[in-house]
Amino acid sequence: MENYEIVELLEQSTRSRLYQVINKTTNKEYAMKAIDKSKAVSKLYNKDLNVFKTICKVQHSNIIKYEKSFNNDKDFVIIMEYCKGKCLVI
């Protein structure tokens, strides 16, 4: 996550956080979904992973574009297209 600067916390639930971030190298805006591994319920975590796998494969103008993902000690992180003023539910 060191390559991204957090601009704003957009949403927070008991198991995840959604941020607006900027890539420090390209200055491009993204949305960053951080799913807390310690609070992830296995069934819900698997649902998130399945949605994520689908997003990675699909390219359509009405679907958020996947950029990259990674794990750290605390979170499973998904970097994706940022759509200003839109609601993002994963």
C-alpha positions as a printed NumPy array, in Angstrom:
array([[  0.   ,   0.   ,   0.   ],
       [  3.072,   2.198,   0.124],
       [  2.601,   3.098,  -3.559],
       [ -0.762,   4.704,  -2.812],
       [ -1.69 ,   7.819,  -0.884],
       [ -5.066,   7.708,   0.849],
       [ -7.179,  10.729,  -0.077],
       [-10.412,   9.859,   1.691],
       [-12.2  ,   7.044,   3.488],
       [-15.332,   6.49 ,   1.384],
       [-17.004,   3.624,   3.264],
       [-16.316,   1.431,   6.228],
       [-17.975,  -1.752,   7.432],
       [-17.089,  -4.185,  10.18 ],
       [-14.847,  -6.167,   7.817],
       [-13.63 ,  -3.779,   5.13 ],
       [-12.748,  -0.217,   4.206],
       [-13.055,   1.56 ,   0.866],
       [-10.69 ,   4.441,   0.141],
       [-10.121,   6.931,  -2.618],
       [ -6.367,   6.738,  -3.278],
       [ -3.796,   8.238,  -5.63 ],
       [ -0.952,   6.251,  -7.14 ],
       [  2.195,   8.108,  -6.056],
       [  3.999,   7.31 ,  -9.313],
       [  1.286,   8.092, -11.877],
       [ -0.945,  10.492,  -9.878],
       [ -3.941,   8.48 , -11.116],
       [ -6.967,   8.098,  -8.83 ],
       [ -8.176,   4.647,  -7.804],
       [-10.519,   3.036,  -5.317],
       [ -8.856,   0.712,  -2.819],
       [-10.903,  -1.953,  -1.029],
       [ -9.114,  -3.36 ,   2.038],
       [-10.736,  -6.483,   3.498],
       [ -9.615,  -7.156,   7.069],
       [ -8.465, -10.788,   7.179],
       [ -8.995, -11.087,  10.938],
       [-12.656, -10.06 ,  10.663],
       [-13.496, -11.811,   7.421],
       [-16.104, -14.506,   7.859],
       [-15.107, -17.441,   5.691],
       [-18.374, -17.494,   3.716],
       [-18.344, -13.719,   3.113],
       [-14.607, -13.685,   2.358],
       [-15.148, -16.378,  -0.26 ],
       [-18.017, -14.325,  -1.734],
       [-15.711, -11.302,  -2.016],
       [-13.034, -13.441,  -3.677],
       [-15.544, -14.814,  -6.191],
       [-16.749, -11.303,  -7.064],
       [-13.14 , -10.211,  -7.369],
       [-12.282, -13.1  ,  -9.714],
       [-15.247, -12.176, -11.918],
       [-14.27 ,  -8.486, -12.009],
       [-10.761,  -9.436, -13.12 ],
       [-12.093, -11.314, -16.138],
       [-14.804,  -8.924, -17.314],
       [-14.201,  -5.809, -19.364],
       [-17.293,  -3.694, -19.943],
       [-18.007,   0.037, -19.814],
       [-20.558,  -0.472, -16.996],
       [-18.264,  -2.541, -14.781],
       [-15.509,  -1.171, -12.54 ],
       [-12.086,  -1.956, -13.985],
       [ -9.705,  -4.052, -11.91 ],
       [ -6.161,  -2.702, -11.619],
       [ -4.33 ,  -5.027,  -9.215],
       [ -4.546,  -6.826,  -5.9  ],
       [ -2.231,  -7.903,  -3.139],
       [ -2.131,  -9.276,   0.398],
       [ -0.386,  -7.88 ,   3.409],
       [ -0.333,  -9.11 ,   7.008],
       [ -3.654,  -7.461,   7.835],
       [ -5.677,  -7.08 ,   4.633],
       [ -6.565,  -8.471,   1.248],
       [ -6.417,  -5.353,  -0.97 ],
       [ -8.068,  -4.684,  -4.339],
       [ -7.11 ,  -1.634,  -6.404],
       [ -9.747,  -0.696,  -8.969],
       [-11.069,   2.135, -11.085],
       [-12.354,   5.114,  -9.096],
       [-15.745,   6.409, -10.221],
       [-16.321,   9.809,  -8.64 ],
       [-19.786,  10.218,  -7.21 ],
       [-20.744,   6.578,  -7.723],
       [-21.523,   3.911,  -5.158],
       [-19.254,   0.873,  -5.154],
       [-20.602,  -2.264,  -3.578],
       [-18.474,  -5.403,  -3.457]])
